[in-house]
């Protein structure tokens, strides 16, 4: 694995996790 690939993968993962948290946070707080 190259460093650039790892950085891109890390960025995509962070973005995905952030999106999921933002989408699910209201539902979790209302539960």
Buried (B, 14 or more C-beta within 10 A) or exposed (E): EEEEEEEEEEEEEEEEEEEEEEEEEEEEEEE
